[in-house]
Amino acid sequence: MSATASPPWASVQPARVAAVQAMGLTARQARFLVHVLVFSGVFLERQYCRFAGIAHGQQSHDFLARLLARGFVTPITPGSVRRGRLYHVQHKPLYEAIGEPDNRHRKPATQGRLIRRLMLLDAVLSDDRYHWLGTERDKFHYFDTVLKRDIPAD
């Protein structure tokens, strides 16, 4: 992904990445997880491989094994094992690290909703020229600060 600085209103901020990285992940892994935490709460191994610019193999396997061992993700196998596995990030300390302890992505969801979230994550990860707003708080900050709209906090 691009090394360009994120604007102050973007959802993927260096402070969020650093907070997740402090939980024992590499910078690349932390940046990917912040994207997942903010935009979908669920991901596929292929999405990590594409984001990291790596082929499916030992590096992606080690990353997933680390997440599973630490209880950061819950695997979901919607069909046969050969058809792939989704990973749902429900670990509350990860969400607390990015300032979103009660984010809706932590909660269990229907398979259809998880698929929609995967498609959204694909869109977000597909083009790093754009800075997406993922959380309600990020959207409020953008409209209040950047667009100078007088929006009531409630």
C-alpha positions as CSV (number, residue, x, y, z in Angstrom):
1,M,0.0,0.0,0.0
2,S,1.0,3.6,-0.4
3,A,3.4,5.2,2.0
4,T,1.8,8.6,1.5
5,A,0.6,10.3,4.7
6,S,-3.1,10.0,5.5
7,P,-5.0,13.2,6.0
8,P,-6.0,13.8,9.6
9,W,-9.6,12.8,9.0
10,A,-8.9,9.4,7.4
11,S,-9.8,6.3,9.3
12,V,-6.4,4.5,8.9
13,Q,-4.1,6.7,11.0
14,P,-0.5,6.1,12.0
15,A,-1.5,6.2,15.7
16,R,-4.0,3.4,15.2
17,V,-1.5,1.3,13.3
18,A,1.1,1.9,16.0
19,A,-1.4,0.8,18.7
20,V,-2.1,-2.4,16.9
21,Q,1.6,-3.0,16.1
22,A,2.3,-2.7,19.8
23,M,0.3,-5.9,20.3
24,G,3.1,-7.9,18.7
25,L,2.5,-7.5,14.9
26,T,4.6,-6.1,12.1
27,A,3.9,-2.7,10.7
28,R,2.4,-4.3,7.5
29,Q,0.3,-6.7,9.5
30,A,-0.9,-3.9,11.8
31,R,-1.8,-1.6,8.9
32,F,-3.8,-4.4,7.3
33,L,-5.6,-5.2,10.6
34,V,-6.5,-1.5,11.1
35,H,-8.2,-1.6,7.7
36,V,-10.1,-4.8,8.7
37,L,-11.1,-3.4,12.1
38,V,-12.4,-0.1,10.7
39,F,-14.1,-1.2,7.5
40,S,-15.3,-4.8,7.8
41,G,-14.3,-6.8,10.9
42,V,-13.8,-9.8,8.6
43,F,-11.2,-10.8,6.0
44,L,-9.9,-13.5,3.7
45,E,-6.3,-14.7,3.5
46,R,-6.2,-13.6,-0.2
47,Q,-7.0,-10.1,0.9
48,Y,-4.0,-10.0,3.2
49,C,-1.8,-11.5,0.5
50,R,-2.9,-8.9,-2.0
51,F,-2.5,-6.1,0.5
52,A,1.0,-7.3,1.5
53,G,2.1,-8.0,-2.0
54,I,2.9,-11.6,-1.2
55,A,2.0,-15.0,-2.6
56,H,-0.2,-17.4,-0.7
57,G,2.3,-19.4,1.4
58,Q,4.3,-19.5,4.6
59,Q,4.1,-15.8,5.4
60,S,0.4,-15.6,5.2
61,H,0.1,-18.9,7.0
62,D,2.3,-17.6,9.8
63,F,0.3,-14.4,10.1
64,L,-3.0,-16.3,10.4
65,A,-1.5,-18.8,12.8
66,R,-0.3,-15.9,15.0
67,L,-3.8,-14.2,15.0
68,L,-5.5,-17.5,15.8
69,A,-3.0,-18.4,18.6
70,R,-3.5,-15.0,20.3
71,G,-7.3,-15.2,20.0
72,F,-7.5,-12.2,17.7
73,V,-9.6,-13.9,15.1
74,T,-12.3,-16.5,14.9
75,P,-12.2,-18.7,11.8
76,I,-15.5,-19.2,9.9
77,T,-15.8,-21.9,7.3
78,P,-19.0,-21.2,5.4
79,G,-18.8,-24.3,3.2
80,S,-16.3,-27.1,2.7
81,V,-12.8,-26.5,4.0
82,R,-11.4,-26.3,0.5
83,R,-13.7,-23.4,-0.4
84,G,-11.9,-21.0,1.9
85,R,-12.2,-19.6,5.4
86,L,-13.2,-16.1,6.7
87,Y,-11.5,-14.6,9.7
88,H,-13.7,-12.6,12.0
89,V,-11.8,-10.1,14.2
90,Q,-13.7,-10.0,17.5
91,H,-10.9,-9.4,20.0
92,K,-12.0,-6.4,22.0
93,P,-8.4,-5.2,23.0
94,L,-7.7,-4.7,19.2
95,Y,-10.8,-2.5,18.9
96,E,-9.9,-0.6,22.1
97,A,-6.4,0.0,20.7
98,I,-7.9,2.0,17.8
99,G,-10.4,3.8,20.0
100,E,-13.5,1.8,18.9
101,P,-14.2,-0.7,21.8
102,D,-17.9,-1.1,20.9
103,N,-17.5,-1.2,17.1
104,R,-20.4,-3.1,15.4
105,H,-17.9,-5.3,13.5
106,R,-17.1,-7.2,16.7
107,K,-20.6,-8.7,16.8
108,P,-21.6,-11.9,15.1
109,A,-23.4,-11.3,11.8
110,T,-25.2,-13.3,9.1
111,Q,-23.2,-14.8,6.3
112,G,-24.8,-12.3,3.8
113,R,-23.6,-9.4,5.9
114,L,-20.1,-10.8,6.2
115,I,-19.9,-11.2,2.5
116,R,-21.0,-7.6,2.0
117,R,-18.3,-6.5,4.4
118,L,-15.7,-8.6,2.5
119,M,-16.7,-6.8,-0.7
120,L,-16.4,-3.4,1.0
121,L,-12.9,-4.4,2.3
122,D,-12.0,-5.4,-1.3
123,A,-13.1,-1.9,-2.5
124,V,-11.2,-0.1,0.2
125,L,-8.0,-2.1,-0.4
126,S,-8.2,-1.9,-4.2
127,D,-7.1,1.7,-4.5
128,D,-4.9,3.5,-2.0
129,R,-5.4,6.9,-3.8
130,Y,-8.6,7.4,-1.7
131,H,-9.0,7.8,2.0
132,W,-12.1,6.1,3.3
133,L,-14.1,7.0,6.4
134,G,-15.0,3.9,8.2
135,T,-16.4,4.7,11.7
136,E,-19.1,7.0,12.8
137,R,-16.6,9.0,14.8
138,D,-14.4,9.4,11.7
139,K,-17.3,10.6,9.6
140,F,-18.4,13.1,12.3
141,H,-14.8,14.4,12.6
142,Y,-14.6,14.9,8.8
143,F,-17.9,16.8,8.5
144,D,-17.3,18.8,11.6
145,T,-13.7,19.7,11.0
146,V,-13.0,19.5,7.3
147,L,-16.3,20.6,5.9
148,K,-16.9,23.0,8.8
149,R,-20.5,21.8,9.2
150,D,-22.2,22.7,12.5
151,I,-23.3,19.2,13.4
152,P,-24.8,18.5,16.9
153,A,-22.9,15.8,18.7
154,D,-26.0,13.8,19.4
